[in-house]
């Protein structure tokens, strides 16, 4: 078993022994008696090792075989592609690869239960295009001395893409797939939708990436798909959304391009705690799922996410502009805190008015850039109040309600 490490190789029959293959795939078994034996290797692994090597490219490659666009001719690739061990390669096998990468525990179970399959190296397939029924052990009879070269060839379940170039083309290095997202200031208890627009989505066959968000700051409410987009809800794995993980995978049998700037999907969140920027709590995470995009030759490129920022006067979606938060708490009794964001250090003024326009309270100071807060004690005032932030970058105002003394 050249190069397949940590396979448990078992001798059974007239005597028993077990050995674990080393880094070069070698094993050694001893029998003190007998002449009839069987040798069987097994390598089944838990997660995440069970899906080692599986990517969106494998799912695309299996789809190409299923529709007849690029059939497998290697019997070992057919064995690897038969994820559900049905003695055939179908769309379900491609789906199982995709779902396992997306984190579906049911799909991952197929790879945990059978991570590798082994065929005796000396075995000759009667029909390589239909390799089913192959032996997964070596049967020895009439053994009278030491034997060598009892080798197996291993097929990693689901990994049909490995390091070969199936199109037999000169490898290229395409540009990274880029997701552009508008950065924004997030306000506690607010719900918002963030849109992912694609750049360099050019003649791609497959892609995958993992997102991580801070679950103490954000709650994922759902995936929103866009009409005409190549990605829908089924392309996302949210099995560990409670832990802040979102996985995405798109595997196609034919390449697809979308114009730069095309919105592809949206994520809907609720802000759980404190004000912050989206870019501070949402990011691509290679430990969740490596970001990979494949072109028609299965050449790999990376996946990036870029946050777009804007400056100006009060756009609530602006990541680095002026912003005025809703006071907290609201409604309130007695004291409340007003937060705001300044794009640059400057002199700013906060003023509070009642419904008649009478000035109730004010604060003025020289503030640094970034998020600031001021607490107001408004005991003795009741009803609807208005507050405004006055800066060189513009003036913003909001409404608040004082309900007690």
HULIN-V831408 format. One record per backbone hydrogen bond with DSSP energy under -0.5 kcal/mol. CO is the residue of the C=O (numbers start at 0). NH is the residue of the N-H. Records with the same first field share a line. If there is no record, write none. Layout:
# HULIN-V831408
CO->NH ; NH
This chain:
# HULIN-V831408
0->3
2->4
3->6
6->8 ; 20
7->9 ; 41
8->18
9->39
10->16
11->37
16->10
18->8
20->5
21->24
23->2
25->21
34->36 ; 142
35->13
36->139
37->11
38->137
39->9
41->7
42->115
45->48 ; 49
47->50
48->51
50->53
54->57 ; 58
55->59
56->60
57->61
58->62
59->63
60->64
61->65
62->66
63->68 ; 69
64->67
72->74
73->77
74->78
75->79
76->80
77->81
79->157
80->82
81->84
87->89
89->92 ; 93
90->94
91->95
92->96
93->97
94->98
95->99
96->100
97->101
98->102 ; 103
99->102
102->104
103->107
104->108
105->109
106->109 ; 110
107->111
108->112
109->113
110->44
114->156
116->154
118->152
119->122
122->124
126->129
127->130
130->133
134->119
137->38 ; 139
139->36
148->150
150->120
151->1 ; 153
152->118
154->116 ; 156
155->158
157->159
160->163
163->165
164->167
171->173
176->303
177->179 ; 198
178->305
179->196
180->182 ; 307
183->277
185->275
186->189
189->270
191->268
193->266
194->196
195->263 ; 264
196->179
197->260 ; 261
198->177
199->201
200->202 ; 257
202->295
203->255
204->251
205->293
206->249
207->291
208->247
209->284
210->245
211->282
212->214
213->216 ; 217
216->271 ; 272
218->220 ; 269
221->267
222->224
223->265
225->228
231->234
232->235
234->248
235->237
236->246
237->240
239->242 ; 244
240->243
243->212
245->210
246->236
247->208
249->206
255->203
258->261
261->197
263->225
264->195
265->223
266->193
267->220 ; 221
268->191
269->218 ; 271
270->188
275->185
276->279
277->280 ; 281
280->213
282->211
284->287 ; 288
288->209
289->291
291->207
292->300
293->204 ; 205
294->297
298->294
300->292
301->176
303->178
305->180 ; 307
307->182
309->319
311->313 ; 321
313->315
314->317
315->184
317->184
322->340
327->336
331->402 ; 403
332->334
333->377
335->375
336->327 ; 338
337->373
338->324
339->371
340->322
341->369
345->366
347->364
348->389
349->362
350->387
351->359 ; 360
352->385
353->356
357->353
360->351
362->349
364->347 ; 366
366->345
369->341
371->339
373->337
375->335 ; 377
377->380
382->401
383->354
384->399
385->352
386->397
387->350 ; 389
388->390 ; 395
389->348
390->393
393->390
395->388
397->386
399->384
400->330 ; 331 ; 402
401->382
